[in-house]
Amino acid sequence: MSRSLEDELGRLSASELGRRLRAGEVSPVDVVEASLARVDRYGGVINAVVTLNERAVEDARALEEALSRGEEPGPLFGLPVGIKDVTPVKGVRTTFGSPMYADHVPEEDALVVRRLRRAGAVILGKTNCPEFAAGGNTFNEIFGCTRNPWNPDLSAGGSTGGGAAALATGMIALAEGVDLGGSLRIPASFCGVVGLRPSPGLVPTYPSHFMWDGLQVTGPMARTAEDVAMMLQAIAGPSRRSPVGRPAQGRDFVGAVRDASAEGLRIAYCPDLVGIGIDPAIEAQCRAAALALEEDGARVDEVDIDLSEGREAFLHLRGYWMVAHQFPHLDRLDELGDNVAGNVRAGLEVTTRQYAWAEQVRGRIWEYFAGFFESYDYLVTPAMAVPPFPVEQSYPDTVAGRPMKHYVDWIAPTFVLSLTGLPVASAPCGLDAEGLPVGLQILGPPCGEESVLALARLVHERHPLGEPPLDR
């Protein structure tokens, strides 16, 4: 394949790539081979796709043959997808980023993978993540660290850092991930792509050690909001395999994004939800992006919202969550990395009183936003408190020049919004003075994924980032 065709295909949105595939202008094999070429070109530096699906070209060729027989192409026909390395893919090594599973090869696909295949997507391979997806910087003992395409000395974020970095470099068209405290939004902000945390249950998670999990969600990430909507359309909806589900029948995520308009919208902008401080350059960029929506007909008010109570509440809930997810490994904690083992041990110390109090806080936050959305259509706020930091660090030392009280405080802007159970996205809203992406978080009303993605499109289109400078 020529370098020019590889570059052309790698730069296209999934929506445009899908149009060309369905029109027969390019073939699924062409697209997959272009993706593999970009993995080969950038993989040694970025380290985003850590295990390839050895059948990817064969799977693409099977799609071509099905199309030639007159079979209807699925909505994601021929699009290469990266699957986070905590999500099982049949016959493809899935390590969970843990030496305990270094040679693990699942015997069945996760539910989300089945839905992606049914929609015609091609599983390109597994994307890097921290051990058991616990961490805001993508590093593990098996594959090492994933680097930021905009500056390889810096973090790509986590825990879906491999997916975000692979998207930014054109290795894949779509990425699957999970989000507990920001794992789809943190790397989306750091790498300049769109990440959506859907409402819990909209995309059921199966298999899972915590079947009734209402805090972590499975969701999509892509280069544009329309691409995210396309993927969500294919993977959303309840399943008999999961007790946590939300209906998706009759919902048109793609249409809502294409019809997006800011005219008459009521938007609230809050610069700092938790009172920890925000890097001034990030806050200025997010403020400017929010206020720019007034030029498109929206009304934007700056509001003061204090969700600081949610910081401690999330830590208690996260502790319980860690124990529930790692319950099968409680007698093997010494085999886990320090981060995961430390979080499990902290979770074992959470008392019933603390857990109950945290649920009370979560309930108060829900009640607050029930009233909030009677007055506003959206809340927008910075996705990150800090810019990307050196990749060798697990987390930054300070936030806005101040030491952190807890090592996860730097992701508090994302994790407090996880407590709401509401749909929330990170959309690129420009570059800072160092040429690094900045993400704006967009929170919508209950089951409001359509509106969240619509506004994400408007924000991103006003602030296109261009491409990471890897070839410059």
GUZAGU-57669 format. One record per residue (C-alpha): x negated, y, z. Coordinates in steps of 0.02 Angstrom, whole numbers, plus 50000, padded with zeros to 5 digits. Last residue first. Example, Ala and Ser with C-alpha at 12.3 -4.5 7.8 and 13.67 -1.06 7.14 Angstrom:
<atoms>
{atom {49316; 49947; 50357}};
{atom {49385; 49775; 50390}};
</atoms>
This chain:
<atoms>
{atom {49654; 50843; 50572}};
{atom {49711; 50662; 50562}};
{atom {49767; 50648; 50745}};
{atom {49845; 50821; 50753}};
{atom {50019; 50765; 50810}};
{atom {50150; 50810; 50680}};
{atom {50266; 50959; 50665}};
{atom {50349; 51021; 50822}};
{atom {50518; 51082; 50763}};
{atom {50596; 51207; 50885}};
{atom {50768; 51262; 50823}};
{atom {50800; 51088; 50755}};
{atom {50756; 51014; 50924}};
{atom {50879; 51121; 51022}};
{atom {51023; 51093; 50901}};
{atom {50992; 50905; 50893}};
{atom {50984; 50891; 51082}};
{atom {51149; 50984; 51090}};
{atom {51232; 50849; 50985}};
{atom {51145; 50711; 51082}};
{atom {51218; 50773; 51246}};
{atom {51390; 50797; 51167}};
{atom {51399; 50619; 51103}};
{atom {51328; 50545; 51263}};
{atom {51468; 50623; 51365}};
{atom {51527; 50471; 51461}};
{atom {51539; 50581; 51616}};
{atom {51485; 50760; 51579}};
{atom {51317; 50808; 51501}};
{atom {51141; 50839; 51561}};
{atom {51011; 50906; 51437}};
{atom {50828; 50902; 51488}};
{atom {50712; 51014; 51387}};
{atom {50546; 50937; 51334}};
{atom {50381; 51025; 51302}};
{atom {50255; 50959; 51177}};
{atom {50069; 51001; 51189}};
{atom {49981; 51130; 51080}};
{atom {49880; 51201; 51224}};
{atom {49986; 51360; 51226}};
{atom {50143; 51254; 51246}};
{atom {50237; 51171; 51104}};
{atom {50423; 51180; 51070}};
{atom {50594; 51124; 51131}};
{atom {50581; 50935; 51112}};
{atom {50738; 50849; 51179}};
{atom {50750; 50752; 51343}};
{atom {50919; 50672; 51368}};
{atom {51046; 50649; 51507}};
{atom {51205; 50546; 51521}};
{atom {51280; 50550; 51696}};
{atom {51250; 50425; 51837}};
{atom {51209; 50576; 51945}};
{atom {51063; 50494; 52036}};
{atom {50962; 50485; 51875}};
{atom {50968; 50676; 51879}};
{atom {50862; 50675; 52036}};
{atom {50739; 50562; 51947}};
{atom {50705; 50680; 51801}};
{atom {50662; 50842; 51890}};
{atom {50579; 50738; 52029}};
{atom {50445; 50673; 51910}};
{atom {50304; 50774; 51988}};
{atom {50367; 50725; 52161}};
{atom {50312; 50545; 52132}};
{atom {50153; 50557; 52238}};
{atom {50247; 50626; 52387}};
{atom {50221; 50795; 52472}};
{atom {50139; 50863; 52315}};
{atom {49999; 50992; 52324}};
{atom {50042; 51163; 52250}};
{atom {49967; 51239; 52092}};
{atom {50126; 51224; 51988}};
{atom {50135; 51040; 52036}};
{atom {49972; 50968; 52103}};
{atom {49860; 50815; 52092}};
{atom {49938; 50738; 51937}};
{atom {49985; 50554; 51925}};
{atom {49900; 50388; 51887}};
{atom {49747; 50480; 51827}};
{atom {49637; 50409; 51688}};
{atom {49755; 50482; 51556}};
{atom {49713; 50659; 51606}};
{atom {49873; 50761; 51631}};
{atom {50020; 50798; 51516}};
{atom {50105; 50960; 51567}};
{atom {50189; 50975; 51738}};
{atom {50365; 50999; 51807}};
{atom {50442; 50896; 51667}};
{atom {50614; 50888; 51589}};
{atom {50645; 51074; 51612}};
{atom {50829; 51113; 51639}};
{atom {50991; 51115; 51541}};
{atom {51162; 51087; 51619}};
{atom {51302; 51065; 51496}};
{atom {51486; 51100; 51459}};
{atom {51510; 51218; 51604}};
{atom {51650; 51274; 51721}};
{atom {51747; 51113; 51751}};
{atom {51583; 51022; 51726}};
{atom {51515; 51093; 51888}};
{atom {51660; 51026; 51990}};
{atom {51626; 50844; 51945}};
{atom {51443; 50891; 51956}};
{atom {51455; 50928; 52141}};
{atom {51557; 50771; 52175}};
{atom {51423; 50663; 52093}};
{atom {51288; 50749; 52197}};
{atom {51388; 50718; 52355}};
{atom {51405; 50534; 52311}};
{atom {51219; 50517; 52283}};
{atom {51188; 50596; 52451}};
{atom {51306; 50471; 52533}};
{atom {51217; 50330; 52443}};
{atom {51053; 50392; 52514}};
{atom {51128; 50394; 52689}};
{atom {51183; 50213; 52669}};
{atom {51007; 50163; 52615}};
{atom {50930; 50256; 52759}};
{atom {51050; 50177; 52885}};
{atom {51020; 50004; 52813}};
{atom {50835; 50032; 52838}};
{atom {50703; 50047; 52702}};
{atom {50546; 49955; 52759}};
{atom {50560; 49819; 52627}};
{atom {50562; 49956; 52498}};
{atom {50393; 50019; 52555}};
{atom {50324; 49843; 52534}};
{atom {50400; 49835; 52359}};
{atom {50326; 50004; 52315}};
{atom {50154; 49953; 52375}};
{atom {50162; 49790; 52277}};
{atom {50211; 49883; 52118}};
{atom {50075; 50015; 52135}};
{atom {49937; 49900; 52200}};
{atom {49957; 49775; 52059}};
{atom {50047; 49613; 52092}};
{atom {49963; 49448; 52138}};
{atom {49960; 49494; 52323}};
{atom {50148; 49514; 52316}};
{atom {50172; 49330; 52275}};
{atom {50300; 49277; 52407}};
{atom {50412; 49422; 52361}};
{atom {50403; 49377; 52177}};
{atom {50582; 49317; 52147}};
{atom {50643; 49471; 52241}};
{atom {50548; 49590; 52128}};
{atom {50701; 49672; 52053}};
{atom {50797; 49680; 52217}};
{atom {50645; 49738; 52317}};
{atom {50606; 49876; 52193}};
{atom {50789; 49932; 52188}};
{atom {50794; 49946; 52378}};
{atom {50640; 50056; 52373}};
{atom {50711; 50157; 52228}};
{atom {50868; 50190; 52330}};
{atom {50763; 50252; 52475}};
{atom {50651; 50358; 52362}};
{atom {50803; 50427; 52272}};
{atom {50878; 50488; 52435}};
{atom {50716; 50573; 52482}};
{atom {50714; 50678; 52324}};
{atom {50904; 50695; 52313}};
{atom {50911; 50818; 52456}};
{atom {50815; 50937; 52342}};
{atom {50964; 50948; 52224}};
{atom {50979; 51136; 52241}};
{atom {51061; 51221; 52092}};
{atom {51034; 51406; 52054}};
{atom {51112; 51457; 51889}};
{atom {51052; 51550; 51735}};
{atom {51199; 51573; 51618}};
{atom {51200; 51534; 51431}};
{atom {51351; 51571; 51322}};
{atom {51338; 51484; 51155}};
{atom {51362; 51564; 50984}};
{atom {51208; 51511; 50888}};
{atom {51104; 51659; 50947}};
{atom {51154; 51613; 51125}};
{atom {51063; 51448; 51098}};
{atom {50900; 51547; 51103}};
{atom {50927; 51569; 51290}};
{atom {50898; 51384; 51320}};
{atom {50743; 51374; 51211}};
{atom {50670; 51530; 51293}};
{atom {50701; 51460; 51467}};
{atom {50622; 51294; 51419}};
{atom {50466; 51379; 51350}};
{atom {50449; 51491; 51502}};
{atom {50473; 51345; 51621}};
{atom {50338; 51244; 51535}};
{atom {50215; 51388; 51536}};
{atom {50251; 51424; 51720}};
{atom {50223; 51243; 51778}};
{atom {50378; 51206; 51880}};
{atom {50396; 51219; 52069}};
{atom {50449; 51089; 52196}};
{atom {50618; 51168; 52230}};
{atom {50723; 51021; 52172}};
{atom {50824; 51083; 52023}};
{atom {50698; 51208; 51957}};
{atom {50732; 51321; 51806}};
{atom {50922; 51297; 51802}};
{atom {51009; 51341; 51638}};
{atom {51198; 51328; 51626}};
{atom {51280; 51312; 51455}};
{atom {51458; 51356; 51406}};
{atom {51480; 51313; 51221}};
{atom {51584; 51431; 51113}};
{atom {51486; 51400; 50952}};
{atom {51342; 51283; 50983}};
{atom {51387; 51167; 50841}};
{atom {51348; 50983; 50812}};
{atom {51443; 50896; 50671}};
{atom {51298; 50779; 50626}};
{atom {51271; 50738; 50810}};
{atom {51455; 50699; 50840}};
{atom {51462; 50591; 50684}};
{atom {51316; 50486; 50743}};
{atom {51388; 50453; 50916}};
{atom {51559; 50403; 50850}};
{atom {51655; 50321; 50993}};
{atom {51801; 50210; 50943}};
{atom {51741; 50061; 51043}};
{atom {51602; 50107; 51165}};
{atom {51673; 50038; 51327}};
{atom {51564; 50039; 51484}};
{atom {51477; 49892; 51566}};
{atom {51403; 49824; 51727}};
{atom {51446; 49639; 51754}};
{atom {51329; 49590; 51611}};
{atom {51332; 49434; 51500}};
{atom {51515; 49461; 51455}};
{atom {51454; 49615; 51363}};
{atom {51507; 49797; 51361}};
{atom {51466; 49921; 51222}};
{atom {51316; 50013; 51153}};
{atom {51176; 49936; 51049}};
{atom {51217; 49985; 50870}};
{atom {51292; 50157; 50901}};
{atom {51147; 50194; 51019}};
{atom {51024; 50164; 50878}};
{atom {51112; 50282; 50760}};
{atom {51132; 50412; 50900}};
{atom {50945; 50405; 50938}};
{atom {50909; 50433; 50753}};
{atom {51028; 50581; 50751}};
{atom {50937; 50653; 50902}};
{atom {50771; 50646; 50811}};
{atom {50604; 50556; 50829}};
{atom {50676; 50409; 50924}};
{atom {50714; 50339; 51097}};
{atom {50855; 50223; 51146}};
{atom {50923; 50155; 51311}};
{atom {50927; 50023; 51446}};
{atom {50978; 50087; 51617}};
{atom {50909; 50083; 51794}};
{atom {51024; 50144; 51934}};
{atom {51181; 50038; 51928}};
{atom {51097; 49868; 51946}};
{atom {51229; 49734; 51974}};
{atom {51129; 49600; 51882}};
{atom {50967; 49630; 51977}};
{atom {50846; 49495; 51916}};
{atom {50893; 49546; 51739}};
{atom {50930; 49464; 51573}};
{atom {51026; 49560; 51510}};
{atom {51044; 49748; 51525}};
{atom {51207; 49820; 51461}};
{atom {51198; 49977; 51352}};
{atom {51342; 50085; 51413}};
{atom {51316; 50004; 51583}};
{atom {51242; 50154; 51672}};
{atom {51274; 50312; 51569}};
{atom {51140; 50335; 51439}};
{atom {50962; 50398; 51472}};
{atom {50915; 50470; 51303}};
{atom {50741; 50506; 51237}};
{atom {50700; 50623; 51094}};
{atom {50519; 50643; 51037}};
{atom {50377; 50764; 51077}};
{atom {50250; 50650; 51161}};
{atom {50252; 50721; 51340}};
{atom {50440; 50756; 51339}};
{atom {50488; 50587; 51267}};
{atom {50364; 50507; 51387}};
{atom {50456; 50582; 51538}};
{atom {50631; 50558; 51467}};
{atom {50640; 50370; 51434}};
{atom {50556; 50320; 51598}};
{atom {50641; 50458; 51697}};
{atom {50681; 50386; 51867}};
{atom {50755; 50219; 51816}};
{atom {50749; 50222; 51627}};
{atom {50728; 50072; 51511}};
{atom {50660; 50065; 51335}};
{atom {50696; 50030; 51153}};
{atom {50604; 50125; 51016}};
{atom {50654; 50175; 50840}};
{atom {50561; 50213; 50677}};
{atom {50397; 50128; 50723}};
{atom {50212; 50162; 50696}};
{atom {50251; 50341; 50644}};
{atom {50126; 50422; 50763}};
{atom {50256; 50508; 50873}};
{atom {50362; 50351; 50875}};
{atom {50218; 50241; 50934}};
{atom {50176; 50367; 51071}};
{atom {50355; 50367; 51134}};
{atom {50370; 50177; 51133}};
{atom {50204; 50150; 51220}};
{atom {50246; 50279; 51352}};
{atom {50408; 50195; 51402}};
{atom {50354; 50205; 51585}};
{atom {50288; 50324; 51569}};
{atom {50194; 50476; 51510}};
{atom {50083; 50486; 51356}};
{atom {49939; 50535; 51469}};
{atom {49797; 50645; 51408}};
{atom {49626; 50622; 51326}};
{atom {49715; 50566; 51168}};
{atom {49782; 50742; 51139}};
{atom {49942; 50759; 51036}};
{atom {49953; 50570; 51014}};
{atom {49952; 50546; 51204}};
{atom {49858; 50391; 51257}};
{atom {49920; 50220; 51312}};
{atom {49815; 50142; 51448}};
{atom {49745; 49968; 51474}};
{atom {49816; 49811; 51393}};
{atom {49814; 49679; 51528}};
{atom {49779; 49779; 51687}};
{atom {49916; 49905; 51655}};
{atom {49932; 50087; 51607}};
{atom {50073; 50201; 51548}};
{atom {50084; 50348; 51668}};
{atom {50251; 50382; 51756}};
{atom {50252; 50217; 51848}};
{atom {50345; 50055; 51879}};
{atom {50388; 49978; 51711}};
{atom {50354; 49802; 51779}};
{atom {50168; 49842; 51767}};
{atom {50152; 50003; 51668}};
{atom {50213; 50004; 51487}};
{atom {50149; 49962; 51313}};
{atom {50260; 49930; 51163}};
{atom {50305; 49756; 51099}};
{atom {50319; 49715; 50915}};
{atom {50391; 49760; 50746}};
{atom {50566; 49697; 50781}};
{atom {50656; 49726; 50616}};
{atom {50826; 49809; 50628}};
{atom {50976; 49739; 50534}};
{atom {51116; 49782; 50656}};
{atom {51120; 49601; 50715}};
{atom {50934; 49615; 50752}};
{atom {50964; 49768; 50860}};
{atom {51109; 49684; 50949}};
{atom {51005; 49530; 50987}};
{atom {50864; 49641; 51052}};
{atom {50986; 49730; 51168}};
{atom {51046; 49563; 51237}};
{atom {50869; 49506; 51275}};
{atom {50804; 49377; 51154}};
{atom {50778; 49196; 51204}};
{atom {50635; 49075; 51236}};
{atom {50519; 49206; 51307}};
{atom {50329; 49194; 51283}};
{atom {50229; 49227; 51443}};
{atom {50040; 49225; 51425}};
{atom {49997; 49377; 51531}};
{atom {50148; 49351; 51643}};
{atom {50067; 49360; 51816}};
{atom {49937; 49477; 51740}};
{atom {50078; 49605; 51734}};
{atom {50125; 49730; 51598}};
{atom {50296; 49646; 51589}};
{atom {50200; 49518; 51485}};
{atom {50315; 49480; 51338}};
{atom {50230; 49375; 51205}};
{atom {50345; 49357; 51055}};
{atom {50442; 49196; 51024}};
{atom {50607; 49268; 51080}};
{atom {50592; 49450; 51131}};
{atom {50613; 49488; 51316}};
{atom {50617; 49671; 51375}};
{atom {50479; 49721; 51496}};
{atom {50356; 49751; 51354}};
{atom {50464; 49889; 51280}};
{atom {50530; 49841; 51108}};
{atom {50470; 49938; 50956}};
{atom {50589; 49947; 50810}};
{atom {50556; 49942; 50622}};
{atom {50708; 49995; 50519}};
{atom {50756; 49871; 50382}};
{atom {50944; 49891; 50399}};
{atom {50989; 49989; 50557}};
{atom {51173; 50009; 50510}};
{atom {51180; 49830; 50445}};
{atom {51164; 49790; 50261}};
{atom {51316; 49703; 50182}};
{atom {51270; 49539; 50100}};
{atom {51264; 49543; 49911}};
{atom {51139; 49403; 49887}};
{atom {51004; 49533; 49850}};
{atom {51040; 49611; 50020}};
{atom {51011; 49444; 50107}};
{atom {50848; 49423; 50012}};
{atom {50787; 49593; 50066}};
{atom {50834; 49556; 50247}};
{atom {50737; 49392; 50239}};
{atom {50586; 49491; 50175}};
{atom {50593; 49604; 50327}};
{atom {50597; 49453; 50444}};
{atom {50446; 49380; 50354}};
{atom {50355; 49545; 50370}};
{atom {50395; 49551; 50557}};
{atom {50359; 49366; 50590}};
{atom {50196; 49396; 50684}};
{atom {50289; 49515; 50801}};
{atom {50145; 49622; 50859}};
{atom {50086; 49637; 51038}};
{atom {50014; 49798; 51112}};
{atom {50101; 49934; 51013}};
{atom {50048; 50100; 51094}};
{atom {49860; 50090; 51108}};
{atom {49830; 50271; 51052}};
{atom {49649; 50261; 50992}};
{atom {49634; 50083; 50928}};
{atom {49815; 50083; 50875}};
{atom {49801; 50232; 50759}};
{atom {49754; 50156; 50590}};
{atom {49806; 49975; 50622}};
{atom {49971; 50027; 50698}};
{atom {49991; 50146; 50551}};
{atom {49961; 50003; 50428}};
{atom {50086; 49895; 50522}};
{atom {50217; 50030; 50503}};
{atom {50183; 50046; 50317}};
{atom {50195; 49857; 50299}};
{atom {50363; 49862; 50389}};
{atom {50428; 49997; 50273}};
{atom {50370; 49914; 50113}};
{atom {50441; 49746; 50171}};
{atom {50609; 49829; 50209}};
{atom {50611; 49893; 50029}};
{atom {50606; 50071; 49965}};
{atom {50723; 50165; 49849}};
{atom {50851; 50025; 49868}};
{atom {50989; 50144; 49918}};
{atom {51008; 50056; 50086}};
{atom {50822; 50076; 50118}};
{atom {50819; 50257; 50065}};
{atom {50964; 50299; 50181}};
{atom {50883; 50204; 50324}};
{atom {50722; 50303; 50304}};
{atom {50822; 50463; 50307}};
{atom {50909; 50415; 50470}};
{atom {50751; 50340; 50545}};
{atom {50665; 50506; 50519}};
{atom {50528; 50505; 50389}};
{atom {50346; 50537; 50433}};
{atom {50287; 50357; 50429}};
{atom {50367; 50327; 50259}};
{atom {50273; 50472; 50180}};
{atom {50109; 50429; 50265}};
{atom {50115; 50248; 50208}};
{atom {50163; 50303; 50033}};
{atom {50014; 50422; 50026}};
{atom {49893; 50293; 50097}};
{atom {49937; 50174; 49957}};
{atom {50000; 50000; 50000}};
</atoms>
